[in-house]
Amino acid sequence: MTALGVLALAALALLGAPLFTILAAVALWGFAAEAISPAAFIIEMYRMTDAPTLLAIPFFTFGGFLMAEAGTPRRLTNLARAGLGWMPGGLAVVTLATCAFFTAFSGASGATIVALGGLLFASLMRDGYPENFSLGVITTAGGLGLLFPPSLPLILYGVVAKVNIDHLFIAGVVPGLLIVIILAAYSMRVAGRSAPRTPFSAPALGRALREFAWELPLPVLILGGIYGGFYTAAEAAAVAAFYIFIAEVFIYRDIDLRRDVPRIARESMILVGVILVILGAALGLTNYLVDQEAPQRIMETVRALSANKYAFLLGLNLFLLIVGCLMDVFSAIVVVVPLIVPIAKEFGVDPVHLGIIFLTNLEIGYITPPVGLNLFISSNRFKKPLSEVWRATLPFLLLRLIALALVTYIAALSLAPLRWVVGP
């Protein structure tokens, strides 16, 4: 019966059954096998209400959806081009910077490709960038930004791993910048020789700044408020959502209050609901796995293979790259994080550093052949064969793997800024 049940659940998953139903079924099945009341599963789901930081997710999601629907992508691109277009390969650098900023606020890399891809791809082609390079840089750039605040995956990791979200916001900045700089240096070297530059113009930069003036203070509003001690991460999310709402609806007037706002609120809350339902089901499953001492058994297996911290980190990266290919970022966090956090602690890996390693891997998983999610989104968005998208992203994938090694084995990239801001 156990074998048949496993096969049945696997078949349902392959046929497209929602992930939360599979997780819940495994948890309830496990509790029933141990003669434990299914109320334990419901209690674990209810325990989510004790996590006040979860309030940040709906507010940041709503704000990100508002910006995606408004003229923010165009204004952001214009500003980045006015400020960075003079550099060799300037428009490629603009693409990386713009997508990283947008993904940080939207929390979804696929949405970045859809929202910005058409505008940026057309601009790159118009300026004479090679088509293969343009396709690769946009597909890769869509996955940037998960390490920058107020990234939803950072918040969700903090909730699941019980790590201070403010600390994660600080720890992700330097690794995130490092990845962008490595990709930008490659883009400048490859495309900078032939691609035209946009001459720097102070008046043009001034116009772009004035156009983006109401959205430019957002990072300061969020991070300055949190680290200045004015409000918590959840309160910062509410402030940011309200600010974006006022700016897009009443100042820029890109969004109609009666026609667009209800629709955007509904669409954004569907995503929030998906995240919370998956999280609740995963917490129930985690409770069962902990009860069965699954982390300890995994730990014993890992130690039997190697007691070396660096070998563990290498194995962890290989595992997470596979997870990043097969699962979306939110599902991966709620399913995998509870299992690896206690194991990583045994090897002396700081939970904050682990979070940065985790999300860096999932960023790479988005563009890892053959099933990286962004490869399919880009193929569909630009009407290109999937094999062509694979080839276009391969150089960027190799660079991302180099950056992953640096982020993994140089913990100071994540932890030194944190210690500098909040102390030892």
Secondary structure, 3 states (H helix, E strand, C coil): CHHHHHHHHHHHHHCCCCHHHHHHHHHHHHHHHCCCCCHHHHHHHHHHHHCHHHHHHHHHHHHHHHHHHCCHHHHHHHHHHHHHCCCCCHHHHHHHHHHHHHHHHHCCHHHHHHHHHHHHHHHHHHCCCCHHHHHHHHHHHCCCCCCCCCCHHHHHHHHHHCCCHHHHHHHCHHHHHHHHHHHHHHHHHHHCCCCCCCCCCHHHHHHHHHHCCCCCCHHHHHHHHHHCCCCCHHHHHHHHHHHHHHHHHHHCCCCCCCCCHHHHHHHHHHHHHHHHHHHHHHHHHHHHHHHCCHHHHHHHHHHHHCCCHHHHHHHHHHHHHHHHHHCCHHHHHHHHHHHHHHHHHHCCCCHHHHHHHHHHHHHHHCCCCCCCHHHHHHHHHHCCCHHHHHHHHHHHHHHHHHHHHHHHHCCHHHHHHHHHHHCC
